[in-house]
Amino acid sequence: MRRKILIHSIAFSPDGVSTAYLYNDIALGLKENGYEIVVLTTTPHYNRVEDELLKQPLKKKLGGLYYRSDFNGIDVYHVPQKKFKSTVARIFGFIYWHVLSFFLGLFQKNIAVILSPSPPLTIGLVSLILAKIKGAKVIYNVQEIYPDFLINQGSLKSGMVIRGLKVLEKVVYNFSDAVTTIDRVFYNTIVSRFKDASKLFIIPNFVDTNLYRPVIDVDRLDPNLFPHKEAFKVMYAGNIGYAQDWEPLLEMAKRLKDFPVEFWIIGEGVLKARLVNDIKDEGLENIHILPYQPRHNMPHLIAYADIHFIFMNPAMESDGFPSKVYTIMACEKPLLVITGENTPLYNFLEPNNCAILIKSAEKDKLMQLENALKNAIINKSGISTLGKNGFHIIEKQYSKKAVIKQYVSLISGLLNQR
């Protein structure tokens, strides 16, 4: 039986973003279970971490047409990509990535399974064509629901393009051998788009509990960036984009100027420049905004804050699930969340009693948020209980070992069908 898996992902090590970290761990977990792994991905362009590039150097091939690297004994092929400002350049780079990754995939021998995560949706089509030629099985992993995410974000308005993407979505879902999604809400949203619902599975994301764990010592953080202060620290670490609602943050910083509370935003993204300007225009000196920090410092960074906030954009709160939730919980820290009822995030947090949860549809949500922060400042022990609750949930259900076991079971079942 062939036991070689091709992971086809737009982000992978040494890129420093959540999808890369997730699939790094999936690749290593599958390798530990006896599978041979090869990866098709891009060069780091979401978050270049120079330390990681030194550990995993990219070797130029065919004059830079593509690159190769070694990730813990796993062969990785990288198609060059950049963060282009020009729309035309972005489209060209996107097409280049698909075409070249397809041809690189053709040269791989004895592929048994192709595993590809969304986004983008188009990666599923390339994987299907490769699998047809190679006689391989396809598993498509829905991390975000496309094209719904783009439509709700407001960046996709062309009726013709929307119809085309909806057709593509059905093709990817129905011609894949298995489709996995991360949550019951996602499952319920897309299950009607399948002719055969039995090929749709729920496999949640997970957290590396060897890395993300409760820590007390935060001294490894740069004291110039993260000074020792008595203030109550409220933090967001991740992508600064459209999936989040930044207005509640700005409003809380205004309302709580005279309180011992400070807000921290760590990351990059398309809305960072606008957010920086808003903070400057409002004179909000209680908000500190910093670039991405090295991954090995993340548990200490999470420990530095008293509470971590996630304010979801109401237009997109049903189409994604922030993976940072797991890492925060694994570090035994509480969450402060605004999201809609019956969204993936709400349905996950509400029964687990690990977050201060505010419904985005509530008219007085800003007042609730202000009161929650004021109460948390006074009663730190109360929110620490939320953190402990979250930690126990991660240990029981969302460890890397538990979730990798589900992927191994799915792959084994598909291969036994051959």
C-alpha positions as CSV (number, residue, x, y, z in Angstrom):
1,M,0.0,0.0,0.0
2,R,1.3,3.5,-0.9
3,R,1.7,5.7,2.1
4,K,2.9,8.9,0.6
5,I,1.0,12.1,1.4
6,L,1.3,15.3,-0.6
7,I,0.3,18.4,1.5
8,H,-0.7,21.2,-0.9
9,S,-0.9,24.4,1.1
10,I,-0.4,28.1,0.4
11,A,1.4,28.5,3.8
12,F,3.9,26.2,5.4
13,S,7.2,26.5,7.4
14,P,9.2,28.7,7.5
15,D,6.3,31.1,7.0
16,G,5.1,32.3,10.4
17,V,1.3,32.3,10.2
18,S,-1.4,30.2,11.9
19,T,-2.1,28.0,8.8
20,A,1.6,27.2,8.4
21,Y,2.0,26.3,12.1
22,L,-1.1,24.1,11.9
23,Y,0.1,22.2,8.8
24,N,3.6,22.0,10.1
25,D,2.2,20.0,13.1
26,I,-0.1,17.9,10.9
27,A,2.8,17.0,8.6
28,L,5.0,16.0,11.6
29,G,2.1,14.1,13.2
30,L,1.5,12.1,10.0
31,K,5.2,11.5,9.6
32,E,5.3,10.1,13.1
33,N,2.5,7.7,12.2
34,G,4.6,6.2,9.4
35,Y,3.6,8.2,6.4
36,E,6.1,9.7,3.9
37,I,5.3,13.5,3.5
38,V,6.1,15.9,0.7
39,V,4.8,19.5,0.7
40,L,3.9,22.0,-2.1
41,T,3.7,25.5,-0.8
42,T,5.0,29.1,-1.4
43,T,8.0,31.0,-0.2
44,P,7.4,32.8,3.1
45,H,5.4,36.0,2.3
46,Y,2.7,36.3,5.0
47,N,5.1,36.7,7.9
48,R,8.8,36.2,7.2
49,V,10.6,35.2,10.4
50,E,14.3,35.5,9.8
51,D,15.3,33.1,12.6
52,E,13.1,30.4,11.0
53,L,14.6,31.0,7.5
54,L,18.1,30.5,9.0
55,K,16.9,27.2,10.5
56,Q,15.2,26.1,7.3
57,P,17.1,27.7,4.4
58,L,15.5,27.7,0.9
59,K,17.7,26.4,-1.9
60,K,17.2,28.0,-5.3
61,K,16.3,25.6,-8.1
62,L,16.3,26.3,-11.9
63,G,17.5,29.8,-11.3
64,G,14.9,30.6,-8.8
65,L,11.9,29.2,-10.7
66,Y,11.2,27.4,-7.4
67,Y,12.9,26.6,-4.1
68,R,13.4,23.5,-1.9
69,S,13.9,23.1,1.8
70,D,14.0,20.5,4.5
71,F,11.5,20.6,7.4
72,N,12.5,18.0,9.9
73,G,13.2,15.4,7.2
74,I,10.2,16.5,5.1
75,D,10.9,17.6,1.5
76,V,9.2,21.0,0.9
77,Y,8.9,22.7,-2.6
78,H,8.3,26.5,-2.5
79,V,6.8,28.5,-5.4
80,P,8.0,32.2,-5.1
81,Q,5.3,34.6,-3.8
82,K,5.3,38.1,-2.5
83,K,2.9,40.6,-0.9
84,F,2.2,42.6,-4.1
85,K,0.5,45.9,-3.8
86,S,-0.7,45.8,-7.4
87,T,-3.9,43.8,-8.0
88,V,-2.5,42.7,-11.4
89,A,0.7,41.5,-9.8
90,R,-1.3,39.6,-7.1
91,I,-3.4,37.9,-9.7
92,F,-0.3,37.0,-11.8
93,G,1.5,35.7,-8.7
94,F,-1.6,33.6,-7.7
95,I,-1.8,32.0,-11.2
96,Y,1.9,31.4,-11.2
97,W,1.7,29.6,-7.8
98,H,-1.1,27.3,-9.1
99,V,0.5,26.5,-12.4
100,L,4.0,25.8,-11.1
101,S,2.8,23.9,-8.0
102,F,0.7,21.7,-10.4
103,F,3.8,20.9,-12.5
104,L,5.9,20.3,-9.4
105,G,3.2,17.9,-8.2
106,L,3.3,16.0,-11.5
107,F,6.9,15.0,-10.8
108,Q,6.1,13.5,-7.4
109,K,5.9,9.7,-7.5
110,N,3.7,7.2,-5.7
111,I,1.3,9.8,-4.1
112,A,-1.5,8.1,-2.2
113,V,-3.3,11.1,-0.7
114,I,-3.3,14.8,-1.4
115,L,-4.3,17.0,1.6
116,S,-5.1,20.6,0.9
117,P,-6.5,23.4,3.1
118,S,-8.6,26.4,2.2
119,P,-8.1,29.2,1.4
120,P,-7.9,29.5,-1.5
121,L,-10.8,27.5,-2.9
122,T,-8.9,27.1,-6.2
123,I,-6.2,25.0,-4.5
124,G,-8.9,22.2,-4.3
125,L,-9.3,22.1,-8.0
126,V,-5.6,21.9,-8.7
127,S,-5.4,19.0,-6.1
128,L,-8.3,17.2,-7.8
129,I,-6.6,17.3,-11.2
130,L,-3.3,16.2,-9.8
131,A,-5.1,13.3,-7.9
132,K,-6.9,12.2,-11.1
133,I,-3.5,11.9,-12.9
134,K,-1.8,10.3,-10.0
135,G,-4.5,8.0,-9.0
136,A,-4.5,9.5,-5.5
137,K,-7.2,10.3,-2.9
138,V,-8.1,13.9,-2.1
139,I,-8.9,15.4,1.3
140,Y,-10.0,19.0,1.2
141,N,-9.9,20.8,4.5
142,V,-12.3,23.8,5.0
143,Q,-10.6,26.2,7.3
144,E,-12.7,29.1,6.0
145,I,-15.9,28.9,3.8
146,Y,-15.3,30.3,0.4
147,P,-16.7,32.2,-1.5
148,D,-19.0,33.1,1.5
149,F,-16.1,34.7,3.3
150,L,-15.3,37.1,0.4
151,I,-19.0,37.9,-0.3
152,N,-19.6,38.7,3.4
153,Q,-16.4,40.8,3.6
154,G,-17.8,42.9,0.7
155,S,-14.7,42.4,-1.5
156,L,-16.5,40.2,-4.0
157,K,-19.5,41.8,-5.8
158,S,-19.5,40.5,-9.3
159,G,-22.4,38.2,-9.8
160,M,-20.7,36.3,-12.6
161,V,-17.6,35.7,-10.4
162,I,-19.7,34.7,-7.5
163,R,-21.6,32.1,-9.6
164,G,-18.4,30.8,-10.9
165,L,-16.9,30.3,-7.5
166,K,-20.0,28.7,-6.2
167,V,-19.8,26.1,-9.0
168,L,-16.1,25.6,-8.3
169,E,-17.0,25.1,-4.6
170,K,-19.5,22.3,-5.4
171,V,-17.0,20.7,-7.8
172,V,-14.3,20.6,-5.1
173,Y,-16.6,19.3,-2.4
174,N,-18.3,16.7,-4.5
175,F,-15.2,15.3,-6.4
176,S,-13.0,15.2,-3.3
177,D,-12.9,11.8,-1.6
178,A,-13.3,13.5,1.8
179,V,-13.9,17.0,3.0
180,T,-13.1,18.0,6.6
181,T,-14.3,21.1,8.4
182,I,-13.5,22.4,11.8
183,D,-16.8,23.0,13.5
184,R,-20.5,21.9,13.6
185,V,-21.6,25.3,12.4
186,F,-19.3,25.0,9.3
187,Y,-20.7,21.5,8.8
188,N,-24.3,22.7,8.9
189,T,-23.5,25.6,6.6
190,I,-22.0,23.5,3.8
191,V,-23.5,20.0,4.1
192,S,-26.4,20.9,1.7
193,R,-23.8,21.6,-1.0
194,F,-22.9,17.9,-1.1
195,K,-24.5,15.2,-3.1
196,D,-23.1,12.7,-0.7
197,A,-23.0,14.1,2.9
198,S,-21.1,11.0,4.2
199,K,-17.9,12.4,2.8
200,L,-18.0,15.5,5.0
201,F,-16.3,15.1,8.4
202,I,-15.7,17.4,11.4
203,I,-12.0,17.4,12.5
204,P,-11.2,20.4,14.7
205,N,-8.0,22.3,14.7
206,F,-5.7,21.8,17.7
207,V,-2.9,23.3,19.6
208,D,0.7,22.1,20.3
209,T,0.5,21.7,24.0
210,N,4.2,21.1,24.2
211,L,4.8,24.7,23.1
212,Y,1.6,26.4,24.3
213,R,1.3,25.8,28.0
214,P,0.8,27.9,31.2
215,V,4.0,29.9,32.0
216,I,4.7,32.4,34.8
217,D,8.1,33.7,33.8
218,V,7.8,36.5,31.1
219,D,11.3,37.7,31.4
220,R,12.3,36.4,28.0
221,L,10.2,39.2,26.4
222,D,11.9,42.5,25.5
223,P,11.2,44.8,28.4
224,N,11.4,47.8,26.1
225,L,8.4,46.4,24.2
226,F,6.7,44.7,27.1
227,P,7.5,46.6,30.2
228,H,6.6,45.4,33.7
229,K,3.5,47.5,34.5
230,E,0.7,47.3,37.1
231,A,-1.8,48.1,34.5
232,F,-4.5,45.6,33.4
233,K,-3.3,44.3,30.1
234,V,-5.7,43.4,27.3
235,M,-4.2,41.8,24.2
236,Y,-4.9,40.7,20.6
237,A,-2.1,38.8,18.7
238,G,-2.8,37.8,15.2
239,N,-3.9,39.0,11.8
240,I,-5.0,42.6,11.7
241,G,-7.7,42.3,9.0
242,Y,-11.3,42.5,8.0
243,A,-12.4,39.4,10.0
244,Q,-12.1,41.5,13.2
245,D,-14.1,44.5,14.3
246,W,-11.7,47.2,15.6
247,E,-14.3,49.9,16.5
248,P,-15.0,48.4,20.0
249,L,-11.3,48.4,20.8
250,L,-10.9,52.1,19.9
251,E,-14.1,53.0,21.8
252,M,-12.9,51.1,25.0
253,A,-9.5,52.8,24.8
254,K,-11.4,56.2,24.8
255,R,-13.8,55.3,27.6
256,L,-11.1,53.8,29.9
257,K,-8.4,56.4,29.4
258,D,-8.4,57.2,33.1
259,F,-8.4,53.5,34.2
260,P,-5.3,51.4,34.8
261,V,-5.8,49.4,31.6
262,E,-3.7,49.2,28.5
263,F,-4.4,47.5,25.1
264,W,-1.8,45.5,23.1
265,I,-2.1,44.6,19.4
266,I,0.5,42.2,18.0
267,G,0.6,41.4,14.3
268,E,0.4,42.5,10.7
269,G,-2.4,42.7,8.2
270,V,-4.2,44.8,5.6
271,L,-5.9,47.1,8.2
272,K,-2.8,47.7,10.3
273,A,-1.9,51.0,8.7
274,R,-5.5,52.3,9.1
275,L,-5.6,51.2,12.7
276,V,-2.3,52.9,13.4
277,N,-3.6,56.1,11.9
278,D,-6.9,55.9,13.9
279,I,-4.9,55.4,17.2
280,K,-2.7,58.4,16.4
281,D,-5.6,60.6,15.3
282,E,-7.5,59.8,18.5
283,G,-4.4,60.2,20.7
284,L,-4.9,56.8,22.3
285,E,-1.7,56.3,24.1
286,N,-3.1,53.4,26.0
287,I,-3.0,51.2,22.8
288,H,0.3,49.7,21.9
289,I,0.7,48.1,18.4
290,L,3.7,45.9,17.5
291,P,4.8,43.6,14.7
292,Y,4.6,39.8,14.9
293,Q,6.8,38.2,17.6
294,P,8.8,35.0,17.3
295,R,6.6,31.9,17.8
296,H,8.8,30.5,20.6
297,N,8.0,33.6,22.6
298,M,4.2,33.3,22.1
299,P,3.4,31.4,25.4
300,H,5.3,34.2,27.3
301,L,3.5,36.9,25.2
302,I,0.1,35.3,26.0
303,A,1.1,35.1,29.7
304,Y,2.0,38.8,29.7
305,A,-1.6,39.8,29.2
306,D,-4.4,39.5,31.7
307,I,-7.0,38.8,29.1
308,H,-7.1,38.3,25.3
309,F,-9.7,39.9,23.1
310,I,-11.3,38.8,19.9
311,F,-14.0,41.1,18.4
312,M,-15.4,39.5,15.3
313,N,-16.7,41.4,12.3
314,P,-20.5,40.7,12.2
315,A,-20.4,40.3,8.4
316,M,-17.9,37.4,8.6
317,E,-18.3,35.9,12.1
318,S,-20.0,32.8,10.7
319,D,-17.3,32.0,8.1
320,G,-14.2,31.5,10.2
321,F,-12.8,30.4,13.5
322,P,-9.7,32.1,15.0
323,S,-7.1,29.4,15.8
324,K,-5.6,31.7,18.4
325,V,-8.5,30.7,20.7
326,Y,-6.9,27.3,21.2
327,T,-3.4,28.7,22.0
328,I,-4.8,31.2,24.5
329,M,-6.8,28.5,26.3
330,A,-3.8,26.2,26.3
331,C,-1.8,28.9,28.1
332,E,-4.6,29.1,30.7
333,K,-5.6,32.6,29.9
334,P,-9.2,34.0,29.6
335,L,-10.8,35.5,26.5
336,L,-12.9,38.6,26.0
337,V,-15.1,37.9,22.9
338,I,-17.7,39.7,20.8
339,T,-19.4,37.4,18.3
340,G,-22.8,36.5,17.1
341,E,-25.0,33.8,18.6
342,N,-24.8,30.4,16.7
343,T,-21.5,31.2,15.2
344,P,-18.5,28.8,15.4
345,L,-16.8,30.8,18.0
346,Y,-19.9,31.3,20.1
347,N,-20.9,27.7,20.0
348,F,-17.4,26.6,21.0
349,L,-16.9,29.0,23.9
350,E,-20.4,29.3,25.4
351,P,-20.6,25.8,27.0
352,N,-17.0,25.8,28.1
353,N,-17.1,28.8,30.5
354,C,-13.7,30.1,29.5
355,A,-14.6,33.5,28.1
356,I,-16.4,36.7,28.8
357,L,-18.8,36.4,25.9
358,I,-20.8,39.3,24.4
359,K,-23.3,38.9,21.6
360,S,-22.6,41.1,18.6
361,A,-26.3,41.8,18.0
362,E,-26.8,43.3,21.4
363,K,-27.6,47.0,21.2
364,D,-25.7,47.7,24.5
365,K,-22.7,45.5,23.6
366,L,-20.3,48.4,24.2
367,M,-21.7,49.1,27.6
368,Q,-21.4,45.4,28.4
369,L,-17.9,45.4,27.2
370,E,-17.0,48.4,29.3
371,N,-18.5,46.9,32.4
372,A,-16.8,43.6,31.8
373,L,-13.4,45.3,31.6
374,K,-14.0,47.3,34.7
375,N,-15.1,44.2,36.6
376,A,-12.1,42.3,35.4
377,I,-9.7,45.0,36.5
378,I,-11.2,44.8,40.0
379,N,-11.6,41.0,40.1
380,K,-8.6,39.3,38.4
381,S,-9.2,36.1,40.3
382,G,-12.6,35.7,38.6
383,I,-11.2,35.8,35.1
384,S,-8.3,33.5,36.1
385,T,-11.0,30.8,36.7
386,L,-12.1,31.2,33.1
387,G,-8.5,30.6,32.0
388,K,-8.3,27.4,34.1
389,N,-11.5,26.1,32.6
390,G,-10.2,26.7,29.0
391,F,-6.9,24.9,29.8
392,H,-8.7,21.8,31.0
393,I,-10.9,21.7,27.8
394,I,-7.8,21.8,25.6
395,E,-6.1,19.0,27.5
396,K,-9.1,16.7,27.1
397,Q,-10.2,17.4,23.5
398,Y,-7.9,19.6,21.4
399,S,-4.4,18.4,21.9
400,K,-2.3,17.7,18.8
401,K,-2.2,14.0,19.5
402,A,-5.9,13.6,19.7
403,V,-6.7,15.5,16.5
404,I,-3.8,13.9,14.5
405,K,-5.3,10.5,15.4
406,Q,-8.5,11.6,13.6
407,Y,-6.6,12.5,10.5
408,V,-4.8,9.2,10.5
409,S,-8.0,7.3,10.9
410,L,-9.6,9.2,8.0
411,I,-6.6,8.6,5.7
412,S,-6.4,5.0,6.7
413,G,-10.1,4.5,5.8
414,L,-9.7,6.1,2.4
415,L,-6.6,4.0,1.5
416,N,-8.4,0.8,2.5
417,Q,-11.1,1.7,0.0
418,R,-8.6,1.3,-2.9
